[in-house]
Amino acid sequence: MKEVTFSMVTIALLSSSAVAAETLADAFKDGKTSGQIRAFYVDRTYEGNLENNRNSLAVSGNLGFETAALNGISAGVRFYTTHGIDIHSGGRSSANYDPSLYGDDFINSYSMVGEAFFNYKNNNTNLKIGRQKLDTPLAGSDDARMLPNLFEAVVLSNTDIQDTTLIGAHVTREAVGTFGNVYSLANTANQQLSLQSGYGLGFKQGTTGRFTNVGTIALGDAGSDTSGVTAAAAIYKGVEGLTLQAWDYYAHDILNAVYLQGDYGFDAGSLKMKASAQAITQSEVGDKLAGKVDSTYVAAKLGASSGPLSGYLAYSTTGSNDDTVTNGGILTPWGGMPAFTQGMVTRHMFFADTDTTKVAATYNFKETGVDVKASAYYTSFEVGKQATYGTTRNGIANASGYTAKESGFDIQYNPTNIKNLNLRLRANYPTNFTGTDIDWSEYRLIANYNF
């Protein structure tokens, strides 16, 4: 499960943490080094029409340095690396390796300069230029495996207006993280899955550390000459308990996407409640390289918490328009995945003509003296006949659509005797994922050490 408050995430990533320096030498002497070491094991067993087990092990990390600010200007660089561990004999393929932990060809290791930027801060204005990590609703890091999506961008933020954050950005290139390798472009159905699950038709041109035009990532060679994505946002928190945000993404010659979200927290007796709503609309622009785009997604979520226990219920619906590429679904080629109703791996809520329901609960054991947080969820995707993925068999359309489901859990443990170490066990159990009785059980063991 993944809950993200984009206002807080965005403000955090736009603000430089470097202290002020008086000389260039001081800027380096007072700079800050940080990083992470990650170990990841994933095991997936397929059942139903496909029976197979594949598992993989890898280690990764990042190491970065940011100078202290001199006259408001700081600079930073961060190196990323992932290294696969060969735990199988024989050939390497999707039959025995999960590709999402590596670069191309299942076991390839690689390293890259993932971040290299200048940051300028003056009172309430912040400007960041260069390679950087972004986490916004429709363009994000999607850091679900070894290395995240990373971007080349210019990002400007300002908080001069009381209780309001204004953001402007232009994104030109993306290096697709290791999670992208899980998708295949072998046929039209898989292309639709990739387009509506956070990746595009050309994402393979941006894997293994290659920074590639974001139009190419979205549409392959057809989008290679686009001018990138220009975005603007406003986030308002001037009413107690209320957060409103609006984002507009103009993908030149592809589409315009508007994202809206509202969250309102309030007390109901001993319960702390939170009501949320979100909406996405998309339409074609310019040279219409994606063809006709006319897509809508809306969702609502109601959450409650009392002491260590919390939970929520969410519902979403996606329109059934006859778009050329998305077939009425939401096009999400740059890793942004804000949906209230997404599963851990199943992202069918963005398919056309689909209604999704999700229920989730979390219990925090910290008050017992053990820093453990356990979550569980269940999601049902009612995929309509207007969708492409899973609704056509041998050229014949499925008149009734199908129902895909996913349940799972997520347990996190922070040992008290090893500061900054997070241990995590995650599992997901999708059923009827493709509309053809393909199920699986997947387990992930993850260790993250931050310094």
N, C-alpha and C positions, 0 to 999 in steps of 0.2 A: 504494500500500500504506500501511497505517496501523496502527502498533502503539502502544498506549496503556497505560501503567501507571497505573491509576486512583488508586492510593494516592498516588503522587507528584503527579499532577495536582491531585487534590483538596486535598492539604495545601498546595500552592503557592497555589491560588486562595483558600483560606480565611485565609491568613496575610497580615497587613498588612506591607508593606515600609517603611512610614513610620518615620522616626527619632523619638525623643522630643523634645518641646518643652516649654519652661517657661512660655511665655505664648501667647496666641492669635495675637499678631503673629508670634512665632517659628514657630508651626504653619504659617502660610502662607509665611513666608520660607524655611523649611527643607523645604517640600513638594517633590514630585517631578513633573515633567512628562514624559510619554512618549507615543509614538504610532507609527503605521505608515502608509506610503504604498504602495499596491498598484496594479499594472497587470496586466490579465488579458485574454488573447485566447484564444478557444476556437473550434475549427473541427470540425464533425461532418458526415461524409458517409454517408448511408444507402444500403444496397444490398439486393438481394433483392426482397421484395414491395413495398417502399417505396424509391424512388430520389430522393434530394434532398440538397442541401448547404446548411447554414446555418452562419453564423459571426458572432461578435460581439466587440466590443472595449469595455472600460470601465476607468475608473480609480476608485479608492476610497481611503479612509483613515479613521483615527481619531486623535483627539487627546484626551488625558486629563490630569487633574491630581489628585493626592492629597496632602492636607496631612500634615505630620508629626503624630505622636500627641501629644495633650495630655491628661494623666491617662488614658492608654490609649485615647482616642477620636480617630479620624481620620475624614475625610470625603473622598469622591472623586466625580468626574464625568468622563464620557467622551462625546465627540460622534463620531458615525459618519456617513459619507456615501458614496454611490456615484453616479457620473455616467457614463451611457452615451455612447458616441461613435458618431454616425450614419455608418456606413460603407456603407450601401446607399441606393439611390434607390428611390422608390416606396413602397408600403405596408409596414407592419410586421406581420409574422406569424411563426408558427413555421416557415413555409417558408423564411425567410431569416435570422431572428434566433434565437439561443439565448436563451431567457428567463431563464436562471439568473444573469445578471450584473446584473439591474436590479430595479426595482420592478414594479408591475403594468403590463400593456400593452406589454411587451417592451423599450421604450427609456426608460421613465420613470426619471428620477433622483430621489433623495430624500435627506434628511438627518434625523437623529434624535438625541435624547439617549438613548443606549443604556445608559449606566450612571450611576447617581446613588445613592450609598450612604453609610451610616455604618458604621464598623468599630470594634469595641471589643475590646481584647486585655488580658487580666489573667492573668499567669503562663502557665499551659498551656491557658487557655480563650480562644477567639476567637468573636466574634459579628459577623455581617455582615448588614445589613438594607438592602433596597432593590433597585434595578435592578442586575443583575450578570451576568457571564458564568459559566456552569456547565459543567463537563465531568465528568459522572458516567456510569455505564454506560447508564442508560435515560432520561436527560435531559441533553442536551449541546448544545454550540455548533454542531457539524457545520460548521465553518468551511472549506468546500470551494470556495467561490466568492468573492464580494465582501464580504458582511457576514454575521456569524454569527447563530445563534439567541441571543437574550438573554432574561433572565427577571426577574420580580419575585419575590423570595424572602427568607426569613429562614433563615440557615444558621449553626448552632452546632457547634463542634468542641472536643474536649478530648483532651489527651494525658497526663493524670495517671497512668493505668495504664501501667506500663512496657511499651515495645514495642507499644503499642496506641493507635490513634486511633479515637475515637468521634465520630460525626457525626449530627446531627439537623437536619432541614430541612423547611420548608413552602413550596411553590411555588404561587403563585396565578395569574400571568399570564405570557404569552410573546409576544415579537415574533419572528416567523419570519424567518430570514435569506433572502438572495436565492436560495439553492439550492432552497428550497421551490417557487419558481415553475416549476421544471422539470416538476412533476407536474400532470396534468390530472384533473379530476373529471368528465369528460364522460360516462363510463359506469361500470358496476359494476366491470369489470375494472381500470380505472384507479384507482378508489377503493381496491380491495384492494392495488394496488401502492403507493399512497401510505401506507396504514395500516401496511404491513409494511416500509416503506423509510425510516422515520424521521419521517413526517409523518402528519397525520390527515385526517378528512373535512372539517374546518373551517379548515384552515391558511390559506386565502385571506383569512379574516377577520383574520389576524394578520400579513399581509405589509405591505410599504412602511412599516415603522416603527410599526405599530399594536400596542400591548400588549393582549392579549386573554385572557380566561379560558382556562386550560389545558384545561378540559372542552370548551369550544367548539372549541379547536384540534383536540382528539381526535375529536369526534363531530358538529361543527357545532352548530346550534341546540339539538339534543337534550341537549347537555352544558353549556348556557350557565349553568345555575344551580348547578353543582357547587361544592364548597368547596375545590377545588384538589387538590394531591398532597402527602401527608406522607411523608417518607422518613427512614429510619434506617440507619446503617451502622457496621460495626466492621471495622477493618483491623489485622491482627496480623503483626508481623515479628520475633518473639522467637526464632526458630530460624534459624541461619545458612543463607542461601540460600533460605529459605522465606518467601513472602508469602501470607497468606490474607485474603480479604475477603468480606463478606456484606452485601448491600443489600436493604432491603425498601421498596417503593414502594406506598403505599396511595392510589390515585386514587379519591377519594370518589365513591360511587355508580357507579363504572365497573369497576375491577378492582384486585386486589392482585397485585403482581409481585415475585418474589424472584429476585435475581441472586447467584450464587456463583462465585468464581474462586479458584484456587490455582495458584501458580507456584513451581517449585523448580529452582534452579540448582546445577549440580555440575560437577566436572571429570572428564573421561574421557580420561586421557593428555594429549595436547596439545590436545584439544578442550574447549571450554567448552560445556556442554549446558544446556538449559532445557526442562523438561517442564511443561506447563500444562493445566488443565482448566477448563471453565466450564459453567454450567447456568442456564437461565431457566425458571421456572414461573409461570403466570398463572391466576387464577380470578376469577370475577365477585364483586362485593360490593354491598351496599346496594340501591339501586333497580335495579341491573343494566341501566344505560342502554345498554350495549353488547350486551345479551342474554347468552346463555350464553358463558362464556369458560373454556376448559380446555385450556391450551397448554403444551407442553414443548419446550425446545431444549437439547441437550447437545453439547459439542464438546471435542476434545482437540488439542493441538499439541505437536510436538517440534521444538526448534530446536537448532542447533549453530553454533559460530563458531570460526574459527582465523585469527588475524591479521586481515587486512582483509576476509576473506570470511565471510559468515554466511548462514544459510538456515533454512527451516523447512517442515514438512509438517503440514497441519491437516485435520481431518475433523469434520463435524457432521451431526446428524440432527434433524429436527423432526417432532413427532407428527402424527397424522392424525385428530384428534378433530373432532367435528361442531359446532364453535362457530358461533354465530349471525353474528357479524361477522367474526371472523378466520378462520373455516373451519379451525380447528386450527392456524393459524400464530401467530406472535408479534406482538402489537400494540405498535408503537413509534411513537407519534405525536409525541414531544417531542424528536426529534433524536438521542437516544442510540443509538449504533451500535457495540456492543462486540464483535461476532462475529469470531472468529478466521478465518472463512471468507468474509468479504465481499469482493467485487470493488471496483474503483474506482468503478463505477457500478451493477453488478448486485448486488442485495441479495436475491436469491431464496432464500438460505439460511433465511430466516424464513417461507417459504411452508409450508403444511401438507404432510406426507408427502414431504419433500424431504431428500435426502442430498447433501452437498456436500464436495468435496475441493479443497484448495488447496495449491500448492507455490510457494515464493518464495525468492529469493536476492538478496543485496546485496553489492556490493564497494565498499570505501572506498579511494579513491586518495590519501588525505591523506599517507601515508608517502612517496609519490613526489614530494611538494612541491606538488601541486595539490589544492585542497580540493574534490574532486568525489566524490559518492556516487551510485552507480547501482544501481537495483533492477529486477528483473523478476519477473513472477508469471504463474501459470496457474490458473484456477479452473473447475471443472465442477459444474453444478447438475443433479442428477437429480430433476426435479420430478414428483411422483406425481400420480395421477388425483384425489386428494382436494383438491388445490390449486384455487383459483378462477382465478387469473390465467393465461391462456394455455391452459387445459385445456377450455374450452367454445367451440365454434364454431357459430353459428347455433342456439343453444339445445341442441346435442347435446354431451354430455360426451365427452371424450377418454378412452377406456378405459385407455390405456397411459401417459398423461402425456407428457413430452418432456424433452430434455436441452438446457439452455442453457450456453454456455461464455463465458468472458472471459479474455483475456490482455492484458498491457500492460507498460509500463515507466515508471520515474520517475527522472529525472536531476537532481540538485541541485548547484549550483556557487556557492561563496562566494568572490568575488574578493578577493585579498589586499590590493589597493590601494584598495578601497572597503569600509571596515568597516561591518558590519551590513547589507550588501546580500546578498540571496539570490536567485539566478536559477534557474528551474525549468522543465524540459520534461517533461510527462506525456502518456501516450498510453494508450488502451484500445481493445480490439477485441472487443466482444461479438458472439456469433453465436446465432441462433435465440432472440433475447431474449424474444419474446412467444409462442414455440411455433409461429410461422408464418413462419419463414424471414426474419425481419427482422434484418439485421446492420448494423453501422456501424463506422467508424474515426473516432476523436476524438483531437484534439491540443490541448494546452493549453500556452500560454507564459505564465509568471507571474513577475513581479518584485516582491519585497517588500523595502522599506527600513524598518528599525526604528530608532527613536531615543528 
